[in-house]
Amino acid sequence: DLMHWKFIGQVFSQPQKWAVKALKEFKGRYVSPDISYHNGTYYLFYCITSYGKNTSAIGVATNTTLHPDDPNYKWVDHGKVLESVPNRDNWNAVDPTVVQDEDGSFWLSFGSFWSGVKIVKLAPDLLRIQTEPQVWYPLARRPRLPGTPDWHSGEAAVEAPFIMRKNDYYYLFVSQDYCCKGVNSNYKIKVGRSKKLLGPYIDRDGTPLMEGGGTLLLAGDKRWPGRGSNSVYSENGVDWLVYHAYDARI
């Protein structure tokens, strides 16, 4: 009913070997999951990361059912899809989400801080990047503040992309500023739109998201600070905005 939820278990019972190899200090913490259903299979993209560094990677696992009591219930991990490495990459491989374009091709959007939000084309099986060498397209970034470190500069404070296609437009939702400072979090959701998946995405005032733009959709308040990292769930003609926030009462 989208209102009442119960915990039914974990996807992985122990850290995946590839994740431990990619991130030496990895302790089995998977973050930023994105799940979608295509051709009878559920695809779960997830990431591992060292916060404050762009030592990060995105993996993917599949299942034919989400019901743990189904005899066919089994998560199969397919390993690493994308990885960012310090001193080599100016982007961060976290916050993955999948979008399908009007031609039926699948794309993976991602990004947190550094040079902003990117998108890359997936192979038809959704388990790997379509091309090698990989080609990433920029979607959103923030203006750089002089004299500040890359990972928390003004340019950096945009992340958690989610793209939905509705009518004649693609809508790109991003989260700006800081998510994880408790009641002092100033996270907010902004949005722009484009008639092409690869952009440019423009906000209501005509400012491109590549220039720090974005129409404010939702911000935190004293009761619910840190609103952001959203997705949109559509059912029966209704679009639901899903996001996280802190509860200032607890």
BELZIPE-V13710 format. One line per field, one symbol per residue. ss: DSSP state (H for helix, E for strand, C for the rest). phi: phi as a letter, one per 40 degrees, with the letter a starting at -180 (. if undefined). A space follows every 10 residues. Layout:
ss: ???
phi: ???
//
This chain:
ss: CCCCCCCCCC CCCCCCHHHH HHCCCCCCCC EEEEEEEECC EEEEEEEEEC CCCCCEEEEE EEECCCCCCC CCCCCEEEEE EEEECCCCCC CCCCCCEEEE CCCCCEEEEE CECCCCEEEE EECCCCCCEC CCCCCEEEEE CCCCCCCCCH HHCCCCCEEE EEEEEECCEE EEEEEECCCC CHHHCCCEEE EEEECCCCCC CECCCCCEHH HCCCEEEEEC CCCCCCCEEE EEEEECCEEE EEEECCCCCC
phi: .gbbbbcbhb cbcadccccc ccbdccbgcb bfcbbabafg bcbbcabbac cgbccaabba bbacabcccc cccacbcbgc baabbdgbbb bbcbfcabbb cccgcbbbca haffchcbab cccdcgbacc bbccbbbcba abdccdgbdd cbcdcccaaf cabbbafcbc bbcbbbgbcb bgcccbdabb aabacbdcgc cbcccgcccc bgciccbabc bccbcgcifc abbbafgbbb cbabaccccb
//
